[in-house]
Amino acid sequence: MKSKLIVIEGTNASGKSGLGASLAAHYSGEVISADSRQVFRGLDLGSGKITREEMHGVPHHLLDVVEPNCFFSMHDFQRMAYEAIDDCLARKKLPFLVGGTGLYVASVTEGYVMSEVEPDLAYRAELETYATPAPWEMLRRLEPDSDIDPNNRNRVMRRLEKLHDGDTGHAPNQPRYDCLKLGVTWERQELRRRIDERLERRMRQGMVDEVRRLMDEGATTEFLMKLGLEYRFITRYLTGDISSEEEMTALLATAIKQFAKRQMVWFRRDKDICWLDMAADPFAQATRLIDDFLGIE
C-alpha cells in the first residue's frame, strides 16, 4: 500500500502557501515546497516565498537549498522531494506538497522516471549561446512530435541534452505515493485583482531592491533572466532595457496574469484535482476531503 501525500497546487496569488501551512499545522504535518524559484537562497519577495511568520511553526522543506547561479533541475527537485517526503513519513508526519510549478509537482505525484545520464556541460554551454527559438527548432527537427513548450528554454535544452547523450526513451511513470490533489485558484477577475494587489505590495516591500542586491552579490543577468516573471522584468529595468519602473510594473502585471492562465491550462489537464471554492471556506472543504482520504472519522 502506498503512503499518503496531500498535494496543494494552483495558480500564482491564489493562497496556496498560506492554506498549505494552515492545513499542515492542523494535521501536525510538514510542507515540501514545489516551486522552481523558491529553492534559491535570497529569492524571497520575487518568488513569493512564505515568511517565517506565515509558516505557523510548520517545518518547510526545499526552501533556500541552493545558491543563485547554480544549476537546479527537475531531477534535483524530485530527488530532494522524495527524500523530504520519505523522512516525514518515517517520523509519522503527514507530508504536504505545496506549490505552483506544475512539472515539479507532477514529477513527484506521477512518479516521473528520470534519466541517469549525466549532462554534457560542454554541449549545454553551446546551447546557452543560442537565442530561445534556435534550440526549439533543433528539437523540432529531432522530435517533430515533441509536446514541450517552445518557450520553456530549460526543458527544451534538457531534452536536447538527453538526445545528444543517446537517451531517447520515455520510461513509464512509477508513482510512489497515494495522492490527494487539492486545487487552489479564483475566478478570473478576482485572480487578476489579487495578482495586482500582491504585485503592488511586493513592490512596496522592496522587490526591486532585492534584485539589485542579488546582482550586487554576483547573481548573473543570465541567471535572473532565466527565472522569468519578476526577476526577468526587474532585471530588464535595472539594466536599462525597460525605461521606467512604472512601465516595468505594468508589463510584469500582464506577464504574471498570462502565466497564471498557462498554469490553469496545465492543472486543468489533471482530472484528479479536487478544486476548492476559495470564495467560501477552503480550509473546511480541504479538511473534509483530507479526513475522508485518511479515513478519519
C-alpha positions as CSV (number, residue, x, y, z in Angstrom):
1,M,0.0,0.0,0.0
2,K,1.4,3.4,-1.0
3,S,1.9,6.1,1.7
4,K,-0.4,9.1,1.7
5,L,0.6,12.5,0.3
6,I,-1.5,15.7,0.3
7,V,-0.9,18.0,-2.6
8,I,-2.0,21.6,-2.8
9,E,-1.4,23.2,-6.2
10,G,-2.7,26.1,-8.2
11,T,-2.0,29.5,-9.7
12,N,0.0,32.5,-8.6
13,A,-1.5,34.7,-5.9
14,S,-4.1,32.1,-5.1
15,G,-3.2,31.5,-1.4
16,K,-1.6,28.0,-1.8
17,S,1.2,28.7,0.7
18,G,-1.0,30.0,3.5
19,L,-3.5,27.3,3.1
20,G,-0.8,24.6,3.0
21,A,0.7,25.9,6.2
22,S,-2.6,26.1,8.0
23,L,-3.6,22.6,6.9
24,A,-0.2,21.1,7.8
25,A,-0.4,22.8,11.3
26,H,-3.9,21.3,11.7
27,Y,-2.7,17.7,11.0
28,S,0.8,18.2,12.6
29,G,2.3,17.7,9.2
30,E,5.2,19.3,7.3
31,V,5.3,21.1,4.0
32,I,7.5,20.3,1.0
33,S,7.7,23.3,-1.3
34,A,7.3,22.7,-5.0
35,D,8.4,26.0,-6.5
36,S,11.3,26.2,-9.0
37,R,12.5,29.6,-7.8
38,Q,12.0,29.3,-4.0
39,V,14.8,26.6,-3.9
40,F,17.2,29.5,-4.3
41,R,18.6,31.4,-1.4
42,G,17.8,35.2,-1.4
43,L,15.0,34.9,-3.9
44,D,12.2,35.9,-1.4
45,L,9.9,38.7,-2.5
46,G,10.2,37.9,-6.2
47,S,9.3,34.3,-5.7
48,G,6.5,34.9,-3.2
49,K,8.4,32.8,-0.6
50,I,6.5,32.1,2.6
51,T,7.8,34.1,5.6
52,R,8.7,32.6,8.9
53,E,5.7,34.2,10.5
54,E,3.4,32.7,7.8
55,M,4.6,29.2,8.4
56,H,2.7,28.9,11.7
57,G,5.6,26.9,13.2
58,V,5.3,24.2,10.5
59,P,8.6,22.8,9.1
60,H,9.0,23.7,5.4
61,H,11.4,21.7,3.2
62,L,13.1,22.6,-0.2
63,L,13.3,26.3,0.5
64,D,16.7,28.0,0.2
65,V,18.6,24.8,-0.7
66,V,20.8,26.1,-3.5
67,E,22.8,29.3,-4.2
68,P,21.9,31.7,-7.1
69,N,23.7,30.9,-10.4
70,C,23.7,27.2,-9.6
71,F,22.0,24.7,-11.9
72,F,18.9,23.1,-10.4
73,S,16.8,20.7,-12.4
74,M,13.5,18.9,-12.1
75,H,15.6,15.8,-11.5
76,D,17.3,17.5,-8.5
77,F,13.9,18.6,-7.2
78,Q,12.3,15.2,-7.5
79,R,15.2,13.5,-5.7
80,M,15.2,16.0,-2.8
81,A,11.4,16.0,-2.6
82,Y,11.4,12.2,-2.3
83,E,13.9,12.4,0.5
84,A,11.9,15.0,2.4
85,I,8.6,13.2,1.9
86,D,10.1,9.9,3.0
87,D,11.7,11.5,6.0
88,C,8.3,12.9,7.1
89,L,6.6,9.6,6.7
90,A,9.4,7.8,8.7
91,R,8.7,10.3,11.5
92,K,4.9,9.7,11.2
93,K,4.4,13.3,9.9
94,L,1.8,13.8,7.2
95,P,3.6,15.4,4.1
96,F,2.0,18.3,2.2
97,L,3.5,19.0,-1.3
98,V,2.6,22.7,-1.9
99,G,3.4,24.7,-5.0
100,G,2.6,26.0,-8.4
101,T,5.4,24.7,-10.5
102,G,3.4,22.1,-12.4
103,L,6.2,20.0,-13.6
104,Y,7.8,19.8,-10.2
105,V,4.5,18.7,-8.7
106,A,3.9,16.1,-11.4
107,S,7.4,14.7,-11.2
108,V,6.5,13.6,-7.7
109,T,2.8,12.8,-7.9
110,E,3.1,10.9,-11.3
111,G,6.5,9.4,-10.4
112,Y,8.5,10.5,-13.5
113,V,11.4,8.2,-14.2
114,M,14.4,10.4,-14.7
115,S,17.4,9.7,-16.9
116,E,20.6,8.9,-15.0
117,V,22.7,10.2,-17.9
118,E,25.0,13.0,-16.7
119,P,24.6,16.2,-18.6
120,D,27.2,17.1,-21.1
121,L,28.3,20.5,-19.8
122,A,30.2,21.4,-23.0
123,Y,27.0,20.8,-25.0
124,R,24.9,22.7,-22.6
125,A,27.4,25.7,-22.8
126,E,27.0,25.6,-26.6
127,L,23.2,25.6,-26.3
128,E,23.3,28.6,-23.9
129,T,24.8,30.6,-26.7
130,Y,21.6,30.4,-28.8
131,A,18.6,32.6,-28.6
132,T,15.5,30.8,-27.4
133,P,13.9,30.0,-30.8
134,A,17.0,28.2,-32.1
135,P,17.1,25.3,-29.5
136,W,13.4,24.7,-30.2
137,E,14.0,24.5,-33.9
138,M,16.8,22.0,-33.2
139,L,14.5,19.9,-31.1
140,R,11.6,20.1,-33.6
141,R,13.9,18.6,-36.3
142,L,14.9,15.8,-34.0
143,E,11.5,15.2,-32.4
144,P,8.7,16.6,-34.6
145,D,6.0,15.4,-32.2
146,S,7.6,16.9,-29.1
147,D,5.0,18.4,-26.7
148,I,7.5,20.6,-24.9
149,D,6.5,24.3,-24.7
150,P,8.7,26.1,-27.2
151,N,9.2,29.0,-24.8
152,N,10.4,26.7,-21.9
153,R,14.0,27.1,-22.7
154,N,15.3,24.9,-19.9
155,R,13.1,22.0,-20.8
156,V,13.9,22.3,-24.5
157,M,17.7,22.3,-23.8
158,R,17.4,19.5,-21.3
159,R,15.6,17.3,-23.9
160,L,18.3,18.2,-26.5
161,E,21.0,17.2,-24.0
162,K,19.3,13.8,-23.4
163,L,19.1,13.2,-27.2
164,H,22.7,14.3,-27.6
165,D,23.7,11.8,-24.9
166,G,21.7,9.0,-26.6
167,D,18.8,8.9,-24.2
168,T,15.8,8.6,-26.5
169,G,13.5,6.6,-24.3
170,H,10.5,7.7,-22.3
171,A,10.2,5.2,-19.3
172,P,6.7,4.7,-17.9
173,N,5.9,6.6,-14.7
174,Q,6.3,4.9,-11.3
175,P,4.2,6.8,-8.8
176,R,5.4,6.2,-5.2
177,Y,2.5,7.8,-3.2
178,D,-1.3,7.8,-2.9
179,C,-2.0,11.4,-3.6
180,L,-5.0,13.6,-2.7
181,K,-4.7,16.6,-5.0
182,L,-6.4,19.9,-3.9
183,G,-6.5,22.7,-6.4
184,V,-6.4,26.4,-5.4
185,T,-7.4,29.3,-7.7
186,W,-10.0,32.1,-8.1
187,E,-12.4,33.1,-10.8
188,R,-10.7,35.2,-13.4
189,Q,-11.4,38.7,-12.4
190,E,-10.7,38.1,-8.7
191,L,-7.5,36.4,-9.6
192,R,-6.4,39.3,-11.7
193,R,-7.2,41.7,-8.7
194,R,-5.2,39.5,-6.3
195,I,-2.2,39.5,-8.7
196,D,-2.3,43.3,-9.0
197,E,-2.6,43.7,-5.2
198,R,0.2,41.3,-4.4
199,L,2.5,42.9,-7.0
200,E,1.8,46.3,-5.6
201,R,2.5,45.0,-2.1
202,R,5.8,43.4,-3.0
203,M,7.0,46.4,-4.9
204,R,6.4,48.5,-1.7
205,Q,8.3,45.9,0.3
206,G,11.4,46.3,-1.9
207,M,11.3,43.7,-4.7
208,V,13.4,45.9,-7.0
209,D,16.0,46.3,-4.2
210,E,16.0,42.5,-3.7
211,V,17.0,42.0,-7.4
212,R,19.5,44.9,-7.2
213,R,21.1,43.2,-4.1
214,L,21.2,39.8,-5.9
215,M,23.0,41.4,-8.8
216,D,25.4,43.2,-6.4
217,E,26.2,39.9,-4.7
218,G,27.0,38.2,-8.0
219,A,23.8,36.8,-9.5
220,T,24.3,37.0,-13.2
221,T,21.9,38.6,-15.6
222,E,21.6,35.3,-17.4
223,F,20.6,33.5,-14.2
224,L,18.0,36.2,-13.3
225,M,16.5,36.3,-16.8
226,K,16.0,32.5,-16.8
227,L,13.9,32.8,-13.6
228,G,11.2,34.6,-15.6
229,L,8.5,36.9,-14.4
230,E,9.5,39.2,-11.5
231,Y,13.2,38.6,-11.9
232,R,13.3,38.9,-15.6
233,F,11.3,42.1,-15.8
234,I,13.1,43.8,-12.9
235,T,16.5,42.8,-14.3
236,R,15.5,44.3,-17.7
237,Y,14.6,47.5,-15.8
238,L,17.8,47.6,-13.8
239,T,19.9,47.0,-16.9
240,G,18.1,49.8,-18.8
241,D,16.1,47.6,-21.2
242,I,12.9,49.0,-19.7
243,S,13.0,52.7,-19.2
244,S,10.9,53.2,-16.1
245,E,9.6,51.4,-13.0
246,E,6.1,52.2,-14.0
247,E,6.4,50.6,-17.4
248,M,8.2,47.6,-15.9
249,T,5.4,47.1,-13.3
250,A,2.7,47.3,-16.0
251,L,4.5,44.8,-18.2
252,L,5.1,42.5,-15.3
253,A,1.5,42.5,-14.2
254,T,0.4,41.5,-17.6
255,A,3.0,38.7,-17.8
256,I,2.0,37.3,-14.4
257,K,-1.6,37.1,-15.5
258,Q,-0.7,35.4,-18.7
259,F,1.4,32.9,-16.7
260,A,-1.5,32.2,-14.3
261,K,-3.6,31.4,-17.3
262,R,-1.0,28.9,-18.6
263,Q,-0.8,27.4,-15.1
264,M,-4.5,26.8,-15.2
265,V,-4.3,25.1,-18.6
266,W,-1.7,22.8,-17.2
267,F,-3.6,22.0,-14.0
268,R,-6.9,21.5,-15.8
269,R,-5.4,18.6,-17.6
270,D,-5.4,16.6,-14.4
271,K,-8.9,15.4,-13.7
272,D,-7.9,14.0,-10.3
273,I,-7.5,17.5,-8.8
274,C,-10.3,18.5,-6.4
275,W,-10.8,22.2,-6.8
276,L,-11.6,24.2,-3.6
277,D,-14.0,27.1,-3.6
278,M,-11.7,29.8,-2.3
279,A,-14.6,32.3,-2.0
280,A,-16.3,30.0,0.5
281,D,-14.3,28.2,3.3
282,P,-11.4,26.4,1.6
283,F,-10.0,25.2,4.9
284,A,-13.2,23.5,5.9
285,Q,-13.6,22.0,2.4
286,A,-10.0,20.7,2.5
287,T,-10.2,19.2,6.0
288,R,-13.3,17.3,5.0
289,L,-11.6,15.9,1.9
290,I,-8.4,15.1,3.8
291,D,-10.2,13.4,6.7
292,D,-12.1,11.2,4.2
293,F,-8.8,10.4,2.3
294,L,-7.1,9.5,5.6
295,G,-10.0,7.6,6.9
296,I,-10.5,9.9,9.9
297,E,-14.0,9.6,11.4
